[in-house]
């Protein structure tokens, strides 16, 4: 027996972005990893977001962190993405030098 398909169309909004950081006074990859792990875990825990280091892995004083949020409303996702950026900056662990964001509707 086949399952019935709902005639109601689900609406999903996905927001994702990349934060590029300058990690000051960092002379080893081990030190950088500790700082970046702290940023990632705090964003993940505070916003229930998917977060990972996505670039500049072998550069001591740079890091790139990608994040993604999913919800039903464009404005809510946009606001949360702005809050992620502000939160990361306010942590004071590294300086944000660039941001990229995109929101898609599925």
C-alpha positions as CSV (number, residue, x, y, z in Angstrom):
1,X,0.0,0.0,0.0
2,X,1.4,3.4,-1.0
3,X,1.5,6.2,1.5
4,X,-0.7,9.2,0.7
5,X,1.2,12.4,-0.3
6,X,0.1,15.5,1.5
7,X,-1.3,18.3,-0.7
8,X,0.2,20.8,1.7
9,X,3.6,22.1,0.5
10,X,6.2,22.4,3.2
11,X,8.2,25.6,3.2
12,X,11.8,25.5,4.3
13,X,14.3,28.4,4.5
14,X,18.0,27.6,4.7
15,X,20.5,30.2,5.7
16,X,24.2,29.6,5.5
17,X,27.3,31.6,5.7
18,X,31.1,31.7,6.1
19,X,32.9,33.9,8.7
20,X,36.6,34.7,8.0
21,X,38.6,35.4,11.1
22,X,42.0,36.9,11.8
23,X,43.5,35.1,14.9
24,X,45.8,37.6,16.5
25,X,49.1,36.5,18.3
26,X,48.7,33.0,17.1
27,X,52.0,31.3,16.4
28,X,51.0,27.6,16.0
29,X,48.2,25.7,14.4
30,X,47.5,24.0,17.8
31,X,46.8,27.4,19.4
32,X,44.6,28.4,16.4
33,X,42.6,25.1,16.6
34,X,41.9,25.7,20.3
35,X,40.5,29.2,19.6
36,X,38.5,28.0,16.6
37,X,37.1,25.0,18.5
38,X,35.9,27.4,21.2
39,X,34.2,29.7,18.7
40,X,32.5,26.7,17.0
41,X,31.2,25.1,20.1
42,X,29.9,28.3,21.5
43,X,28.0,29.2,18.3
44,X,26.7,25.6,18.0
45,X,25.5,25.6,21.6
46,X,24.0,29.1,21.6
47,X,22.1,28.9,18.3
48,X,21.7,25.1,17.8
49,X,23.3,25.6,14.4
50,X,25.5,23.4,12.2
51,X,29.0,24.8,12.4
52,X,32.4,23.7,11.1
53,X,35.9,25.0,10.2
54,X,35.7,25.1,6.4
55,X,38.9,26.9,5.2
56,X,42.3,28.4,5.8
57,X,43.1,25.2,7.8
58,X,46.9,25.5,7.5
59,X,47.3,29.2,8.0
60,X,48.2,30.2,11.6
61,X,46.4,33.6,11.7
62,X,43.3,33.0,9.5
63,X,40.3,30.8,9.9
64,X,37.0,30.2,8.1
65,X,34.0,28.9,9.8
66,X,30.8,27.9,8.0
67,X,27.4,27.7,9.6
68,X,23.9,26.8,8.6
69,X,20.4,27.4,10.1
70,X,17.0,26.0,9.0
71,X,13.6,27.3,9.7
72,X,10.2,28.1,8.2
73,X,10.5,31.9,7.9
74,X,13.0,34.1,5.9
75,X,13.0,37.0,8.4
76,X,13.6,34.7,11.4
77,X,16.6,33.0,9.7
78,X,18.0,36.4,8.5
79,X,17.8,37.7,12.1
80,X,19.4,34.6,13.5
81,X,22.3,34.8,11.0
82,X,23.0,38.4,12.0
83,X,22.9,37.3,15.6
84,X,25.5,34.5,14.9
85,X,27.8,37.1,13.4
86,X,27.4,39.5,16.3
87,X,27.8,36.7,18.8
88,X,31.0,35.5,17.2
89,X,32.5,39.0,17.2
90,X,31.5,39.7,20.8
91,X,33.3,36.5,21.9
92,X,36.5,38.5,21.3
93,X,38.5,35.4,20.6
94,X,39.3,36.4,17.0
95,X,38.5,39.3,14.7
96,X,36.0,38.8,11.9
97,X,37.5,40.3,8.7
98,X,34.9,39.0,6.2
99,X,31.4,37.5,6.1
100,X,29.4,35.8,3.4
101,X,25.7,34.9,3.8
102,X,23.0,33.4,1.6
103,X,19.4,32.4,2.2
104,X,17.5,29.9,0.0
105,X,13.9,28.8,0.0
106,X,13.1,25.1,-0.7
